[in-house]
Amino acid sequence: MAKPTFKANPIQVQVPATSANLGPGFDSFGLAFALHDRYVAQVLDEPGLDIDVTGEGAADVPLTDKNLLVKAMYKGFDFLGGKPKGIAVRALNVIPHGRGLGSSASAIIGGLVLARALVLTGTDKMSDDALLDLATQMEGHPDNVAAALFGGATVAWTGSSNEKEVAHSIQIPVDPRIRAMAFIPSNSLATKKARTLLPASIPFADAQRNSTHTALLMHALTIRPDLLFTATEDFLHQSYRSEAMPASFALMTKLRAAGVAAFISGAGPTVMALHTGNQEESEQLGRAGGAKFEGKSLEIASRGASLL
């Protein structure tokens, strides 16, 4: 493949926060929210990396080629034929890190979208499907990255194609009445650690109930939000992770006991609640987390990663 021709002007992209699983849809369902990280990148004539990060988690983000946004850009450039001599990157992070709100998915999708946009024929050489597959290779599963790329609600999976596993997704239209409330704690939890708590097998009855609720979840998100409470009940993974986030699990249990469609966002420890309440009801719901959680009202983002 011939070395790509790079654009000289800076490119800016915004990528939404996301929540994965939505209760029973483990590693498959994702939902995007109107809370965006913004990234700007420009190709340099001289070798080197110029990275600046502000906002959420800035103190802990590496300013080297270990930076996840840069790693994703490099993966994208390699797919497109080769890296430029140097790049300058600016990141404004607003998505909390390590809280189950898709901060890593945002960086991965942002980096790949920037790489594609900085190459003159990038959109011809890298389709959205190819970009999703590259992102899934980095993230390990497609749920968050699909929602970050396409917006709205998504169902993502991997399937065999030409003797290799390839990521796919579909976008689900979300009932416009649905809003979200995120209960964000001050502590973080690594996804890798949360996954070590999952069992090798679960009871057949739990699998049956979980598959029923996962199917119902698609209908509830689309046209029947009154079914969200039942549709977000999980039997597959949340209870096994409770010891790693007791306060979050207690809040989720409290909310569900009150009839609220609450679940652990991704690997946690953020608790997410979906509702159709008005502004006053939303404010009242936001106070349910008490002093341990910041209640943050979120609109559903109908669009995913977008060039600005």
N, C-alpha and C positions, 0 to 999 in steps of 0.2 A: 504494500500500500504506500502510495506517495505521501511524503510528509505534508501535513495540512497547512493551509494558509490561514494565519490568525488575523482577527480584526484588531485594529489599533485602539478603538474607543472602549472605555470601561462599560461593563455590563452589570446591571443590578437585578436581583431577583428577591422576591419575598416568598416564604414557605410557611404554611400554617402548622400550628400545633395539632397533634392527633391523639386519639385514645384508641387503644387496641382491645380486642376481645369483646367489649361491651357486655360482659357477663359470660354467656355460654359460648360465644363465637371464637374460641381459642385459636390464636395464630391465623385467623382468617378475616374477621370483621374489623373494620377501622372506621373512624369518624373524624373529620377535620373541623377545626374551630378557628374562629376569626381572632387568632392571637399569632402574630407572625414574627419570625426572625427574618432579618434582611441582610443580604450579602452583596458585596460589590467586588468585582475582580477586573484586573486589566493585565494584559500581556506586556512584559518588559523586554527591552532590547538587550539588556545586560543580564547575565546569570544571577540567580538568587531568588530568595523569598522575602517579601515585605508584608508582614502580617500584623494587623491590629484588631483586637477584639474588645468590645465594650458591652456592658450589660450583664445579664445573668451568667454566672459561672465564669466570668472573664478571668478571674485570678487563677483558675485551675485549668484553663485551656492552653495547650502547648502552642508556642509561636514558632514551630518548626514543621518539618514535613510529616510529623506525627499528628498534626492537626487534622481532625476528621474531615473537615470541609476541604482541605488541601488534598488529602488522600483520595477523596471522591473525585476531585478535579483531575488528579493524575490518572485515576482509573479511566475516567472519561476520555482524556487526551490519548491514552494508550489505545483505547478502542477506536479512536478516530485517526490514528496513524502516527502519533508522537507528541511529546510535550514541547512547549515553548521554552526559550532560554530561561526566562524568569517570569514570575507573576507577583502582582501586588493584590492583597486581599484585605477587605475590611468587613467585619461582622458586627452587627448590632443584635445581640441576643435578648429576647424577652421571654422565651419559653424556659421555665425552670428546668434545671438539669437533674437527672436521676429521680424524677418524680412520677414517671409513667405518662408523660405528656408528649413523647415523641421528639425530644431535642436531638437525639442522634439521627433519627430519620430525616429531620429537617436539614441537618448539616449534609447528610449523604445526598439527598435529593437536590439541595441547593448547589452542591459542588458539581454534580453531574449536569444539571441544567446550565450552570455557568460555563462548563467546559464545552458543551454542545453549542451554546450561543457565541462563544469566542472563536469558534472555527467557522470559516466562511461557508462551507457546505455541511455544517454540523447537523442541521435538521434533516438533510437528505440521507446522511449516513447513519444517524442514530434515531430510530423511531421511539415513540413513547414506550412501546412494548420492550424494546431493547434496553432502554434506560431503566425501566422497572426491573428487568432481570439483573442488570448490573448492580442496582441498589440492593436487591434481595441477596445477591452474593456477599455484599458487605454487611448487611444488617443481620442476615441469618434466617429471616422469615419475612414474608411480604406484607403483613397486615398494616403496620404503620407507614411504610414507604409508599404503598399504593394510595392510601388516603392523603398523604402529603403531596403526592404527585398529581392526583386527579381531583381531590376535594370531595366534599359531601360524604356520603357513606359508601364504603367499598367492601366487596368480598374478594379476597385474594387467595390464590393457591399456587402450588407448583405441580407441573405435570410433565410427563416424558415427551420429548420432541427430538427426533434424530438422535436417539440413544443418550440424551442428557436431560436433566431436570431444568425446566424453564418456568419462570414466574408468569402468572396471568392474573388479571383482575377484571371485575365489572363494577360499574358505578351504579349505586342505588339512589333514586330520587328520594329525598327526605321530606316528610310532611312539614310544611312551613310553620306549623304551630309548635314544633318541637324546639325547645331550648335546653341548655345544659348549665349545671352548676358544678364547678370543680371545687372540691375541698382539699386545699394544698397544705400539707404539713411542712414544717421547717426541715425535717430530716429527709435524707435521700435513701434509695435502695437500688443497688446494682441489679440489672436484669439477670445477669449471670448467676448471682447468688440466689435470686428468687426461683430460678429454674432448677436449682439443685434440690429444692424442697418438694418437687413434684414426684409422685409415686410412679413406679414402672407399670402399674395396672390399676384399674378402678373397678368397682362392682358393676355388673351388667345393667342393673336397674338404674344406676346413676348415668351410665352411657346412654341408655334409652331416653331418660328424661332430658338429658342435655341436648341430644339430637333434636328432640321435639321442640325445645325452647329456641334452639338456633334457627330452625325453620320458621318458627313463629316470629322471631326477631325481624326478619326481612319484611314481613307483612306489617308488623307494628311500626317500623321506621317509615314505611312508605305511605300507608293510608289509615292505620289503626293505632294511633299513639295511646289509646286507652288500654291497649294490651301490653304496653312496655313493661309494666311491673312484673307480669308473669314471664314475659319474653326475656328479661334480663337476669332471671334467676339461674345461677350456675351450680353444677354438681361436679365439674371436672377439675378445677384447679384452685379456686379462691381459698377454700377452707384449708387446703394443705399448706398455703403460704401464710396463714394467719399468725403463726408464731414470729414471723419476721416483721410484722406490722400490726401489733395488737391494738393500738389506738385506732388505726384505719379500719380494721376489721370490726371493732366495736362500734364505730360510727356508722359503717355500712349496715350493720345489723340493726342499729337503732333506727336508721332511716327506713329500712325495709319494713320494720315492725310498724312504722307509721304509714305504710302504703306508698312509699317513694321508690321509684325505679332506680335504685342505687347499686353500684358495682365498683370493684377495684379497677382503676384505669391502668390498662396494660399490666405491667409487673408491679405496679404500685410505687409508692404508698399513697398517691392521690386517690381520693374517692370521687367518683363521678355520679351525678344524678341527672336523669333526663326527665323533663316535665313540660307541661303546656300552660303553666301558671302565668298570671299577669305580673306587672312590675312589683306590686306590693307583695304578692305571694312569693315572688322570686327573692326579694329582700329578706322576707321572713325565713325562707328556706336557707339562705346563705348564713344565717346566724346559728344554724343547727350544729355547726362544727365546734362552736365554743372557742376558747382561747388557743387551742392546739392547732386549729386549721384556719387558713384564709379562704373564705368563701368568695369565689370569683365567678360571676355570671358570664357565660360564653354563648355567642351566637354560632350557629353552624356555618362553616365556610363552604359555600357552594363551589368555589374554585380552589384548585390546588396551587402548586408552584406557578408563579406568574412573573414574567419579566416586566420591569418597571421602566 
